[in-house]
Amino acid sequence: MTLVQLKYVITVAGQNSLNDAAKVLFISQPSLSSAIRLLENEIGFDIFIRSKNGITLTSKGAEFIGYAKSVMEQYELLDAKYISQTEVKKTFSVSMQHYTFAVNAFVELVKQYGMDEYEFEVHETKTHEVIENVKNRKSEIGILYLNDFNRNVLNKLFAEYGCRTAN
């Protein structure tokens, strides 16, 4: 596995198209497909489902992309600090349903830390996607409201996905 292959799969996942990703990466589509196939063979599972309508991530592929993004972010930090000697912003991402209290807390966090050192992201989405985003490391934290109605189901999902809760 190489950093180039990680860059390729991250780009393909972002474009949802091998052709579009190849254009962005300035390589031929067959070369891109070959590099991804070699990586998939090495790791032992398909990252993408290929169809005539395009490509989508497999569930294992979505998890892999989350880790790949983390590796690439760490590489970029190393490169910026020790090779290029430029400054790169760290990212901090939160997934949540639309909760006013969470949005307000996020705004206060951004005000407290400012935009100089961090690039902040909020993903407002459905409950299961909040959990998936944390599991796949698309977000550092997820915010969900637990109540008597959903507590048992959500706690089961948290345990299944290896997520910790804070009350």
Sequence and secondary structure as in RCSB ss.txt:
>XXXX:A:sequence
MTLVQLKYVITVAGQNSLNDAAKVLFISQPSLSSAIRLLENEIGFDIFIRSKNGITLTSKGAEFIGYAKSVMEQY
ELLDAKYISQTEVKKTFSVSMQHYTFAVNAFVELVKQYGMDEYEFEVHETKTHEVIENVKNRKSEIGILYLNDFN
RNVLNKLFAEYGCRTAN
>XXXX:A:secstr
  HHHHHHHHHHHHHT HHHHHHHHTS HHHHHHHHHHHHHHHTS SEEEETTEEEE HHHHHHHHHHHHHHHHH
HHHIIIIIS     EEEEEEE   HHHHHHHHHHHHHH SSSEEEEEEE  HHHHHHHHHTTS SEEE    TTT
HHHHHHHHHHHT     
